[in-house]
Amino acid sequence: MLTLHSLIIIVTLFGVAVGRLPRLRMNRATIALVGAGLLILTNAIDLKDAYTSVDWDTILLLFAMMILNINLSLAGFFQLIAAKIIRFASTPKQLLLVIIFSSGILSALFLNDTICLMFTPLVLEIAITLKRNPIPYLIGTGCFS
């Protein structure tokens, strides 16, 4: 028999995996937050346990990386690096190779989360400049980091 808590978990995981829930205007983060809130409200998990299960060091690191990305973007860093990469990689295949190998090598030295966060705006800047679909390059970044 499916319990309420199991139903909340299944719907939350489905929404996070798919990226949305039918007829609800929520993104993945909102779906995860609502699911966690419902589990707390239905006493499936204690509020103290929910709080202690969050890795605040990771949250702080990701938040700091996002702030760094915004400031680098405002300073024109991604446009500068994108121009250099575009000059170096003249074909779409060369560009993909540069992106996947650089993200893979840097992920061996640093955390892959930070590499993905730093490469995403760079890959988007390159794709917009070249008027190309960014999806293959973003998938390459994610897979090889």
DOKOL-160818 format. One record per residue (C-alpha): x, y, z; residue in one letter. Coordinates in steps of 0.05 Angstrom, whole numbers, plus 5000, padded with zeros to 4 digits. Layout:
{px: X	py: Y	pz: Z	bake: a};
...
***
This chain:
{px: 5000	py: 5000	pz: 5000	bake: m};
{px: 5026	py: 5069	pz: 4981	bake: l};
{px: 5031	py: 5115	pz: 5041	bake: t};
{px: 5025	py: 5191	pz: 5039	bake: l};
{px: 5099	py: 5199	pz: 5052	bake: h};
{px: 5117	py: 5151	pz: 4996	bake: s};
{px: 5070	py: 5188	pz: 4949	bake: l};
{px: 5102	py: 5255	pz: 4967	bake: i};
{px: 5172	py: 5227	pz: 4954	bake: i};
{px: 5152	py: 5195	pz: 4888	bake: i};
{px: 5117	py: 5258	pz: 4862	bake: v};
{px: 5176	py: 5301	pz: 4884	bake: t};
{px: 5228	py: 5256	pz: 4851	bake: l};
{px: 5186	py: 5253	pz: 4788	bake: f};
{px: 5180	py: 5329	pz: 4786	bake: g};
{px: 5254	py: 5339	pz: 4798	bake: v};
{px: 5272	py: 5288	pz: 4744	bake: a};
{px: 5224	py: 5315	pz: 4692	bake: v};
{px: 5234	py: 5388	pz: 4711	bake: g};
{px: 5162	py: 5405	pz: 4723	bake: r};
{px: 5096	py: 5377	pz: 4748	bake: l};
{px: 5034	py: 5378	pz: 4704	bake: p};
{px: 4990	py: 5440	pz: 4715	bake: r};
{px: 5038	py: 5470	pz: 4766	bake: l};
{px: 5084	py: 5527	pz: 4749	bake: r};
{px: 5144	py: 5504	pz: 4790	bake: m};
{px: 5217	py: 5493	pz: 4772	bake: n};
{px: 5260	py: 5437	pz: 4801	bake: r};
{px: 5283	py: 5478	pz: 4861	bake: a};
{px: 5211	py: 5496	pz: 4880	bake: t};
{px: 5188	py: 5424	pz: 4872	bake: i};
{px: 5244	py: 5399	pz: 4917	bake: a};
{px: 5229	py: 5454	pz: 4969	bake: l};
{px: 5154	py: 5439	pz: 4969	bake: v};
{px: 5167	py: 5364	pz: 4974	bake: g};
{px: 5214	py: 5374	pz: 5033	bake: a};
{px: 5164	py: 5421	pz: 5065	bake: g};
{px: 5107	py: 5371	pz: 5057	bake: l};
{px: 5150	py: 5316	pz: 5088	bake: l};
{px: 5163	py: 5361	pz: 5147	bake: i};
{px: 5090	py: 5381	pz: 5153	bake: l};
{px: 5067	py: 5309	pz: 5152	bake: t};
{px: 5119	py: 5290	pz: 5204	bake: n};
{px: 5155	py: 5242	pz: 5157	bake: a};
{px: 5219	py: 5277	pz: 5179	bake: i};
{px: 5232	py: 5319	pz: 5240	bake: d};
{px: 5250	py: 5392	pz: 5228	bake: l};
{px: 5315	py: 5384	pz: 5266	bake: k};
{px: 5334	py: 5323	pz: 5225	bake: d};
{px: 5317	py: 5360	pz: 5161	bake: a};
{px: 5361	py: 5418	pz: 5182	bake: y};
{px: 5420	py: 5374	pz: 5201	bake: t};
{px: 5415	py: 5334	pz: 5136	bake: s};
{px: 5432	py: 5395	pz: 5095	bake: v};
{px: 5507	py: 5402	pz: 5079	bake: d};
{px: 5513	py: 5477	pz: 5092	bake: w};
{px: 5586	py: 5478	pz: 5069	bake: d};
{px: 5565	py: 5454	pz: 5000	bake: t};
{px: 5507	py: 5504	pz: 4998	bake: i};
{px: 5555	py: 5560	pz: 5016	bake: l};
{px: 5606	py: 5538	pz: 4964	bake: l};
{px: 5554	py: 5536	pz: 4909	bake: l};
{px: 5525	py: 5603	pz: 4930	bake: f};
{px: 5595	py: 5634	pz: 4930	bake: a};
{px: 5609	py: 5605	pz: 4861	bake: m};
{px: 5544	py: 5635	pz: 4834	bake: m};
{px: 5564	py: 5703	pz: 4862	bake: i};
{px: 5632	py: 5696	pz: 4830	bake: l};
{px: 5600	py: 5677	pz: 4763	bake: n};
{px: 5556	py: 5739	pz: 4764	bake: i};
{px: 5614	py: 5785	pz: 4779	bake: n};
{px: 5658	py: 5751	pz: 4726	bake: l};
{px: 5602	py: 5759	pz: 4675	bake: s};
{px: 5593	py: 5833	pz: 4693	bake: l};
{px: 5668	py: 5844	pz: 4686	bake: a};
{px: 5668	py: 5814	pz: 4616	bake: g};
{px: 5710	py: 5753	pz: 4635	bake: f};
{px: 5667	py: 5702	pz: 4598	bake: f};
{px: 5665	py: 5745	pz: 4535	bake: q};
{px: 5741	py: 5750	pz: 4536	bake: l};
{px: 5753	py: 5676	pz: 4546	bake: i};
{px: 5698	py: 5659	pz: 4496	bake: a};
{px: 5733	py: 5701	pz: 4443	bake: a};
{px: 5799	py: 5665	pz: 4456	bake: k};
{px: 5766	py: 5596	pz: 4452	bake: i};
{px: 5729	py: 5614	pz: 4388	bake: i};
{px: 5795	py: 5635	pz: 4356	bake: r};
{px: 5828	py: 5570	pz: 4379	bake: f};
{px: 5772	py: 5522	pz: 4359	bake: a};
{px: 5749	py: 5537	pz: 4289	bake: s};
{px: 5700	py: 5479	pz: 4278	bake: t};
{px: 5643	py: 5453	pz: 4321	bake: p};
{px: 5679	py: 5388	pz: 4333	bake: k};
{px: 5743	py: 5424	pz: 4355	bake: q};
{px: 5701	py: 5467	pz: 4402	bake: l};
{px: 5668	py: 5406	pz: 4432	bake: l};
{px: 5735	py: 5373	pz: 4443	bake: l};
{px: 5764	py: 5435	pz: 4476	bake: v};
{px: 5704	py: 5440	pz: 4522	bake: i};
{px: 5701	py: 5367	pz: 4543	bake: i};
{px: 5776	py: 5359	pz: 4552	bake: f};
{px: 5784	py: 5424	pz: 4591	bake: s};
{px: 5724	py: 5408	pz: 4635	bake: s};
{px: 5750	py: 5337	pz: 4647	bake: g};
{px: 5821	py: 5358	pz: 4664	bake: i};
{px: 5797	py: 5414	pz: 4710	bake: l};
{px: 5748	py: 5367	pz: 4744	bake: s};
{px: 5806	py: 5321	pz: 4760	bake: a};
{px: 5839	py: 5379	pz: 4797	bake: l};
{px: 5778	py: 5414	pz: 4826	bake: f};
{px: 5707	py: 5396	pz: 4846	bake: l};
{px: 5663	py: 5378	pz: 4786	bake: n};
{px: 5605	py: 5420	pz: 4814	bake: d};
{px: 5648	py: 5483	pz: 4811	bake: t};
{px: 5673	py: 5466	pz: 4741	bake: i};
{px: 5602	py: 5457	pz: 4716	bake: c};
{px: 5581	py: 5523	pz: 4749	bake: l};
{px: 5640	py: 5560	pz: 4718	bake: m};
{px: 5634	py: 5528	pz: 4649	bake: f};
{px: 5560	py: 5537	pz: 4639	bake: t};
{px: 5561	py: 5613	pz: 4628	bake: p};
{px: 5624	py: 5606	pz: 4586	bake: l};
{px: 5592	py: 5552	pz: 4541	bake: v};
{px: 5529	py: 5593	pz: 4535	bake: l};
{px: 5569	py: 5655	pz: 4515	bake: e};
{px: 5606	py: 5616	pz: 4462	bake: i};
{px: 5542	py: 5584	pz: 4435	bake: a};
{px: 5506	py: 5651	pz: 4432	bake: i};
{px: 5565	py: 5684	pz: 4397	bake: t};
{px: 5570	py: 5628	pz: 4346	bake: l};
{px: 5493	py: 5621	pz: 4340	bake: k};
{px: 5498	py: 5547	pz: 4356	bake: r};
{px: 5455	py: 5501	pz: 4399	bake: n};
{px: 5488	py: 5501	pz: 4468	bake: p};
{px: 5458	py: 5434	pz: 4490	bake: i};
{px: 5512	py: 5387	pz: 4461	bake: p};
{px: 5566	py: 5430	pz: 4492	bake: y};
{px: 5531	py: 5433	pz: 4559	bake: l};
{px: 5520	py: 5358	pz: 4558	bake: i};
{px: 5594	py: 5349	pz: 4542	bake: g};
{px: 5613	py: 5393	pz: 4600	bake: t};
{px: 5568	py: 5355	pz: 4648	bake: g};
{px: 5589	py: 5286	pz: 4625	bake: c};
{px: 5663	py: 5298	pz: 4624	bake: f};
{px: 5667	py: 5337	pz: 4688	bake: s};
***
